Amino acid sequence: HAPRTMALFLSAALIMATASVASSYMHPSKIGTHGQPWGIAERTQWRDTREKQRCYTEVVTQIESLREIECQRTSEKLFDVIQYGSLPHHDSNEASFPLFAVKSRNWKNDRPSVFITGGVHGYETSGVQGAILFVNTKAAHYTEHFNILVAPCVSPWGYERIQRWNAKGVDPNRSFNPNGDVVEGRSFNPEAATEESAALIQFLKEEMGHVADWTCHLDLHETTDSDETEFRPAKAARDGIVDSEAGEIPDGFYLVQDSTSPMDEWFTAMINSVREVTHIAPADSDGKLIGEAVSQEGVIAIPSKTSLGLCAGVTNAPYRTTTEVYPDSPNATPEICNDAQVACIVGALDHIISVL
């Protein structure tokens, strides 16, 4: 597809070069009028000044290769790659984004079912690559114990532009319950539904509707320095917030715990597994991480993830968490970040095997 892709790229570049809105990057804090929420024009300006920095087709190639993984004993293929949806591109000259999930073939109703998601925030690279790495290197073993479903890149537009939001300026990881309660001043609040969340929810309800009860859902994320330098100011500009209090980025790995389903020993097992790969984030001077109370080392507890619109609350799995890798640490590399995501999944599944 390289010639066609290049032709589309050149065509899109020509159109954007002649457009009234410049395509060069603009910091979100410079968009709109200070203290006034963005309208359609400001959201469009924000979208059109987010530059494409990498190609989602490279991820698609990685995902499609996973269908070739075989059982070492029988040589049978272990996984199906399913296209569960397609997201239209805001530029009509660009192809739409196909959405993929990887599903273990030997699905049995009497096995516990595990759901892994990555790239809900497209800019968080190890969420995408960690999910793919798990399927490539570890998932075959766990198909003997679990039904496994993996959606490696939920937000491809954000992946290409290294952005937290989707093309409409909405946070996909707050969009899984648009009717949730908004609490003023709370750092976690639901936002409007997105095409990304709607596609995944429809897939779970329709094609995966036979799964009455999920056992585990791990949603793979990162906390980055750009959360403070770009995305906090972007949210303040978008929402017309005048005083946006700066936060402290934790140096290390941590997990987000749903206070309505704490599973403390499970979280301990995941932290201990990740500790073998990378360092765990220490609490700040107030005993918190990202402004939230620490429930145990490397773990913060927040209200129900379903009520907040988080992806990790999209199923009824009692074992549910959001992972947070810190890729900007001087002690981290992309490989370490990917390995940390895999170590967390392995620790999670090993613990469930031990107690079920």
Helices and strands as residue ranges (DSSP letters): H 2-17, G 28-30, H 40-48, H 56-65, G 66-68, E 79-87, E 97-104, E 113-118, H 125-137, H 139-142, E 147-151, H 156-161, G 172-174, H 195-205, E 216-220, H 226-226, I 227-231, H 232-239, E 254-258, H 264-275, E 288-289, E 292-296, E 299-302, H 305-308, G 311-313, E 319-324, H 334-355
